[in-house]
């Protein structure tokens, strides 16, 4: 397509078996536009297989591209056989998906680093459904809804783990004046944002059990923000304990 902006209405209105996107190294807007193909509200199939091609090997761009949730990244020049191999892998060996606060896409971790097989989800695969005539794998409304529901508890777990990590960092770096001056406020704001993300994923059946733990983290974070982390070690400890409790409850909910 001649204009990257045309991608957004296309993925919103149509379901594709495969998206192959050529990215001009000078047009970084395409990165965010491709990312929208993974957004539930903006894509007819947020699990559509995606391959991105680019000449730009700069690490910053590569990281941004991978963070869109694309399945594969190919660097020009490449052969037809290499492209065909990536397409074949999407049919026979596509990675299962994970979801965090800011990422929806294939799990790129080394298998040895995965906690369990249950912390990923097999999602609809339009390409495989078409090639192998397997309608059960197609991105129907029901299959997309099921995949989203299966990903929700994994997302809560990942976000709760992030909150606990932030609380731990605040405690460990409480005597770092530069960190406290330049980053602590932003980290506390991130905690509040992450708690709101967990709240948004809670079904009615989960709310009574988990909401009080979210409230405890939120209360501790707000109190700490008012008192300033460097002068309130008890407040930091309270936040870390509340965050650890939330993580445990979310993991076993």
C-alpha positions, -999 to 999 in steps of 0.1 A, spaced: 0 0 0 13 35 -8 1 51 25 7 34 59 -25 49 73 -45 27 50 -35 -3 71 -57 7 101 -92 7 84 -82 -25 65 -74 -46 96 -104 -31 114 -128 -41 86 -113 -73 73 -98 -106 85 -67 -117 67 -49 -150 66 -15 -133 67 -1 -97 69 33 -91 53 44 -55 58 74 -39 42 86 -11 64 106 19 51 134 26 76 125 63 75 88 58 83 86 47 120 49 55 121 43 21 105 55 5 137 26 19 157 1 12 129 12 -24 128 8 -25 165 -28 -15 161 -35 -48 143 -30 -64 177 -54 -42 196 -88 -58 204 -108 -26 197 -91 -18 164 -86 -51 147 -111 -76 132 -85 -103 141 -60 -93 168 -43 -127 163 -36 -124 126 -2 -138 116 22 -109 108 56 -108 91 74 -74 90 103 -68 65 128 -39 68 162 -28 57 169 -11 90 188 -32 115 191 -6 142 185 -22 176 160 5 186 138 -1 155 141 -39 159 129 -37 195 100 -15 185 90 -38 157 91 -69 180 71 -50 206 42 -46 180 35 -83 185 46 -93 150 53 -130 145 85 -126 125 109 -99 114 129 -103 82 158 -81 73 164 -73 37 180 -87 16 165 -122 21 156 -150 -3 123 -163 -13 132 -195 5 137 -176 37 104 -158 34 87 -191 26 103 -207 56 88 -181 79 54 -185 64 57 -223 68 66 -219 105 34 -198 110 15 -228 98 33 -257 115 51 -241 145 36 -208 154 45 -196 189 17 -194 214 7 -159 227 13 -140 259 -2 -107 271 11 -81 294 1 -45 301 16 -33 268 22 -64 247 1 -89 229 19 -113 207 40 -145 204 60 -157 234 97 -150 225 112 -164 257 135 -194 256 114 -225 266 136 -230 296 126 -196 309 89 -202 308 74 -209 342 49 -234 330 32 -244 297 1 -228 311 15 -192 309 9 -190 272 -22 -195 250 -28 -210 216 -47 -184 196 -67 -185 164 -45 -189 133 -62 -178 101 -33 -189 79 -32 -225 92 -70 -227 93 -70 -218 56 -41 -239 44 -50 -271 64 -88 -266 61 -92 -265 99 -122 -242 106 -117 -248 144 -86 -226 142 -103 -198 123 -106 -163 139 -143 -165 144 -159 -142 169 -163 -171 193 -126 -183 190 -113 -147 194 -135 -142 225 -122 -175 240 -86 -166 233 -91 -132 250 -107 -148 280 -78 -174 283 -52 -146 281 -69 -124 307 -56 -143 338 -21 -144 322 -22 -107 317 -32 -101 353 -4 -123 365 22 -105 344 10 -71 355 9 -81 392 45 -94 388 55 -61 373 40 -42 402 59 -64 427 91 -58 408 86 -20 409 80 -22 446 112 -42 451 132 -18 430 119 11 451 130 -6 483 164 -16 469 172 19 455 157 39 484 192 53 491 198 63 455 192 100 454 194 103 416 168 75 412 145 90 438 147 124 422 143 113 385 124 80 385 106 72 417 76 94 410 72 78 375 75 43 390 48 50 416 25 63 388 32 31 368 20 11 399 -13 30 399 -17 25 361 -10 -12 364 -35 -17 392 -61 -1 370 -52 -25 342 -58 -55 366 -92 -40 377 -103 -37 340 -97 -74 334 -116 -86 364 -149 -105 358 -177 -101 383 -168 -134 398 -132 -123 405 -140 -88 419 -148 -97 455 -117 -118 458 -91 -95 442 -104 -60 445 -94 -56 481 -58 -66 472 -59 -40 444 -72 -14 469 -43 -22 493 -16 -17 466 -33 15 454 -36 29 489 0 21 498 12 36 465 -7 69 469 4 73 505 40 67 495 37 93 466 26 119 491 53 112 516 82 107 491 99 73 490 133 84 502 119 95 536 94 67 541 109 32 543 79 18 562 57 31 533 79 13 508 78 -19 528 40 -16 530 38 -12 493 61 -42 486 41 -64 510 8 -54 494 22 -60 459 35 -94 469 1 -104 483 -16 -92 451 8 -113 430 2 -144 450 -36 -141 449 -36 -133 412 -14 -163 404 -36 -187 423 -70 -171 416 
